[in-house]
Amino acid sequence: MSETVQPQLLHLVIGGELLDLDHVTFKNLDDVEIVGLYPNYATAYTAWKAKAQQSVDNAHMRYFIVHLHRLLDPAQDAAKDVKSGH
């Protein structure tokens, strides 16, 4: 019985209060929350959505999904973009 190993596409979910709604500048970097590191976009999105819904009353609070796999191996994404025509 062989197991198929899924590629690990790391994503980081972070969030915090922004200075204003026009820029992605955190009010205080010491208060930026690292929600977690996830093996794929789907699980990162689930975590992002839960945190975003918890902070809906604060318009300046924002959470983001950072595509770490793109930072770790930018050539891999470039090759995918060429193949897909993007």
Backbone bond lengths (Angstrom), bond angles and torsions (degrees), N, CA, C in turn:
res aa  C-N    CA-C-N  psi(-1)  N-CA   C-N-CA  omega(-1)  CA-C   N-CA-C  phi
1 M - - - 1.443 - - 1.534 108.76 -
2 S 1.315 117.41 114.31 1.459 119.86 -179.70 1.527 109.67 -103.11
3 E 1.308 114.75 141.33 1.458 120.97 179.12 1.524 109.03 -99.39
4 T 1.322 115.57 137.43 1.452 120.07 175.53 1.520 107.94 -88.55
5 V 1.314 115.79 123.75 1.455 120.85 -179.53 1.531 108.41 -88.39
6 Q 1.320 115.69 122.05 1.456 120.59 177.51 1.523 109.24 -77.63
7 P 1.327 117.45 142.53 1.469 118.83 177.71 1.522 110.08 -63.91
8 Q 1.302 116.14 141.87 1.457 121.76 -179.35 1.528 108.75 -93.01
9 L 1.320 115.65 108.58 1.457 121.62 179.33 1.518 108.00 -109.29
10 L 1.330 115.58 89.10 1.461 121.13 -172.62 1.529 112.98 -64.50
11 H 1.340 114.13 136.06 1.463 122.44 176.06 1.519 108.44 -132.51
12 L 1.320 115.76 140.92 1.458 123.22 179.28 1.522 108.51 -114.52
13 V 1.317 116.94 133.80 1.460 121.06 175.85 1.523 107.92 -110.61
14 I 1.346 115.30 123.03 1.457 121.57 178.85 1.525 108.69 -132.49
15 G 1.322 115.46 162.61 1.453 118.27 177.18 1.507 111.98 -165.83
16 G 1.313 114.12 164.35 1.448 120.42 178.71 1.513 110.69 176.54
17 E 1.306 114.97 179.68 1.451 120.82 -178.31 1.533 109.67 -84.37
18 L 1.324 115.59 132.02 1.454 121.45 -179.70 1.526 111.01 -91.79
19 L 1.336 116.27 154.59 1.466 121.04 176.10 1.524 110.92 -64.77
20 D 1.327 116.18 -43.97 1.459 120.82 177.82 1.530 108.12 -149.91
21 L 1.317 116.42 171.17 1.458 120.74 -174.69 1.526 113.29 -85.55
22 D 1.324 117.54 -5.29 1.459 121.07 -177.95 1.523 113.91 -93.03
23 H 1.333 117.01 -10.86 1.468 120.85 -175.91 1.526 110.26 -138.31
24 V 1.316 115.33 158.33 1.467 120.19 175.42 1.523 107.00 -99.90
25 T 1.338 114.82 73.16 1.460 122.34 177.01 1.522 106.91 -125.80
26 F 1.327 115.19 116.19 1.457 119.31 -177.87 1.519 110.87 -71.50
27 K 1.320 115.63 141.66 1.461 122.18 179.83 1.525 110.41 -62.17
28 N 1.332 117.00 -42.48 1.467 121.89 -178.53 1.531 108.24 -147.16
29 L 1.315 116.71 111.68 1.467 120.07 -178.44 1.528 113.19 -61.67
30 D 1.324 116.85 -27.36 1.459 119.65 178.23 1.523 112.04 -66.63
31 D 1.324 116.33 -21.11 1.464 120.89 -178.55 1.525 113.35 -98.42
32 V 1.339 118.42 1.13 1.456 120.31 178.71 1.525 108.30 -66.10
33 E 1.316 114.70 129.31 1.464 120.93 -177.74 1.527 110.04 -93.78
34 I 1.314 115.79 127.76 1.460 120.88 171.72 1.526 105.96 -93.41
35 V 1.318 115.27 105.10 1.463 121.01 -176.71 1.511 110.06 -71.08
36 G 1.337 116.24 -45.64 1.454 118.38 178.51 1.509 113.46 166.25
37 L 1.310 114.42 172.50 1.461 124.48 178.79 1.524 107.09 -112.41
38 Y 1.339 116.67 131.90 1.459 120.95 -172.20 1.524 110.68 -129.11
39 P 1.341 117.37 149.16 1.462 121.28 -174.07 1.527 114.58 -79.60
40 N 1.333 117.45 -9.50 1.464 120.09 179.74 1.528 109.64 -159.46
41 Y 1.326 115.23 168.86 1.460 120.52 -176.08 1.530 111.90 -65.35
42 A 1.318 117.66 -38.60 1.463 121.11 -176.08 1.530 111.88 -60.10
43 T 1.314 117.26 -44.99 1.471 119.07 -179.76 1.529 110.76 -72.94
44 A 1.326 117.27 -33.96 1.466 120.50 175.96 1.522 110.10 -64.70
45 Y 1.315 116.64 -41.37 1.467 121.22 -179.97 1.532 110.76 -62.69
46 T 1.309 116.85 -41.20 1.468 120.91 178.46 1.526 110.57 -60.62
47 A 1.333 117.07 -44.46 1.469 121.34 178.75 1.527 110.76 -66.89
48 W 1.332 116.86 -43.15 1.468 121.40 178.68 1.529 110.47 -59.40
49 K 1.307 116.43 -47.27 1.468 121.13 -177.42 1.528 111.33 -61.61
50 A 1.323 116.88 -42.80 1.470 120.87 179.41 1.527 110.90 -61.98
51 K 1.332 117.28 -45.07 1.472 120.46 179.72 1.522 111.08 -67.83
52 A 1.315 117.59 -40.62 1.464 120.99 179.72 1.529 110.39 -62.77
53 Q 1.310 117.62 -39.68 1.462 120.86 179.59 1.530 111.56 -68.59
54 Q 1.329 117.40 -31.75 1.467 120.80 178.74 1.522 111.87 -68.57
55 S 1.333 116.66 -25.88 1.464 120.28 -174.65 1.528 112.50 -108.61
56 V 1.325 117.65 20.89 1.462 121.75 -174.79 1.535 112.63 -61.64
57 D 1.310 118.61 -23.81 1.467 121.69 -179.51 1.529 113.47 -78.25
58 N 1.323 118.09 -12.82 1.456 121.73 179.90 1.538 108.27 -111.94
59 A 1.331 116.06 104.48 1.466 120.85 -175.77 1.528 112.95 -63.15
60 H 1.320 118.17 -23.77 1.460 121.31 -178.44 1.534 113.39 -88.51
61 M 1.318 117.03 -6.54 1.461 120.95 179.98 1.525 108.94 -86.34
62 R 1.327 116.27 125.88 1.458 121.29 -179.14 1.528 110.13 -135.25
63 Y 1.322 113.92 145.63 1.456 121.65 175.16 1.522 108.42 -120.12
64 F 1.324 116.04 147.54 1.456 122.27 -174.77 1.519 110.92 -133.87
65 I 1.329 114.97 149.68 1.459 121.51 171.69 1.527 106.72 -105.09
66 V 1.321 116.14 120.80 1.458 121.94 178.91 1.529 107.50 -102.44
67 H 1.316 116.60 124.12 1.464 122.16 -179.28 1.531 108.67 -82.60
68 L 1.312 116.27 84.33 1.475 120.47 -177.24 1.522 112.49 -62.76
69 H 1.319 116.94 -33.50 1.472 119.37 -178.80 1.523 110.52 -60.65
70 R 1.321 117.96 -29.23 1.467 120.62 177.71 1.524 111.46 -72.01
71 L 1.318 116.07 -31.85 1.466 120.23 177.82 1.529 111.46 -77.15
72 L 1.324 116.15 -35.41 1.464 120.89 -177.47 1.529 112.35 -75.29
73 D 1.339 116.54 -33.15 1.460 120.17 -177.95 1.528 109.70 -144.17
74 P 1.339 117.27 73.04 1.462 120.06 -176.76 1.529 113.25 -63.57
75 A 1.320 118.29 -27.48 1.458 121.24 179.60 1.527 111.03 -65.89
76 Q 1.318 116.90 -34.21 1.461 121.14 -179.88 1.526 109.98 -63.50
77 D 1.316 117.92 -44.51 1.455 120.80 178.95 1.523 111.41 -68.45
78 A 1.316 117.27 -36.39 1.464 120.63 178.00 1.522 110.05 -62.27
79 A 1.322 116.99 -40.66 1.466 120.87 178.77 1.526 110.19 -65.17
80 K 1.337 118.45 -40.00 1.460 121.81 177.54 1.516 110.43 -64.19
81 D 1.328 117.47 -40.97 1.460 121.30 -179.88 1.518 111.27 -63.20
82 V 1.331 117.11 -39.03 1.467 121.30 179.48 1.524 109.89 -66.14
83 K 1.338 116.77 -44.07 1.463 121.13 -179.88 1.512 112.31 -64.23
84 S 1.335 116.94 -37.49 1.468 120.47 -175.90 1.523 112.56 -89.58
85 G 1.325 117.42 -5.66 1.449 121.02 178.91 1.510 114.92 81.92
86 H 1.344 117.77 17.02 1.474 121.36 179.65 1.512 111.43 -93.63
